[in-house]
Amino acid sequence: MATYLIGDIQGCYDALQRLLDKVRFDTAADRLWSCGDLVNRGGQSLEVLRLLESLGDRFLATLGNHDIFLLGEDVRCPDGQSKNRELREVLLAGDRQRLMGWLRRQPLMHHDPDHGLLMMHAGLIPQWDATTALARAAEVEQVLRSDQAADFLARAHKNKYRRWRDERTGLDRLRLITAILTRIRFCDASGKVLWSASGPPGTQPAPYRPWFKHSHRASRDVRIVFGHWAALGLRIRKRTLALDSGCVWGGRLSAWRLEDERLFQVPGKYR
């Protein structure tokens, strides 16, 4: 049995198939863990969702910002008529209900204590250790799997805050947790997030730094696997493993085999 950690797919079904073929993925024995953004921009989101859902318990994803947006469109567009053409294809599909239910059951974070790994789509603020972050993620996951999901998802992408406060409550609290875990790139030492910047490290204004570069980061005792940051690119370090290698932008789709730490890559979407 092998476990493959995979970067942002973003609807690039052809690249995903090439990667699974390259590693000779065994659907009866191997596991595939994705750090999120399964859909949007690659043109084949419906095919990606169908393939990954068919893997059953051999697959796990931590939800990304594009996945959350799709779930929101599922609520906002009961007739399926999303303005996003690629997501509209998903919402008009006959298996829409099954696929959206499956996607809502995916976690925001995954912890593998055997390998000392913590996986999420984007990252963490410096003040959250692994235990705290998992507890915050669980708050959102509980709502996603409840009858309150529609109220949350309808405006999940409308977060208006930049700094975490424990006393925040209600939908504002849930939206900020989701934004941190699925969208963070830069923040300051106090955890104030710079939402507007998406370039590589060094392009941000002071006093912001990449979230993983703060020396007092409480999550330094666990290796964090994340994606979301194509401009950062593939980055393999002792405490961080960044797997978004820009598949949808003409880069590569990357997979990291956990058992022997071997990297596999295939060309991404041809542009």
Buried (B, 14 or more C-beta within 10 A) or exposed (E): EBBBBBBBBBBBBBBBBBBBEEBEBEEEEBBBBBBBBBBBBBBBBBBBBBBBBEBEEBBBBBBBBBBBBBBBBBBBBEEBEBEBEBBBBBBBBEEBEEBBEBBBEBBBBBBBEEEEBBBBBBBBBBBBBBEBBBEBBBBBBEBBEEEEBEBBBBEBBEBEBBBBEEEBEEBBBBBBBBBBBBBBBBBBBEBBBBBEBBEBBEEBEEEBBBBBEBEEBBBBEBBBBBBBBBBBBBBEEEEBBBBBBBBBBEBBBBBBBBEEEEEBBBBBBEE
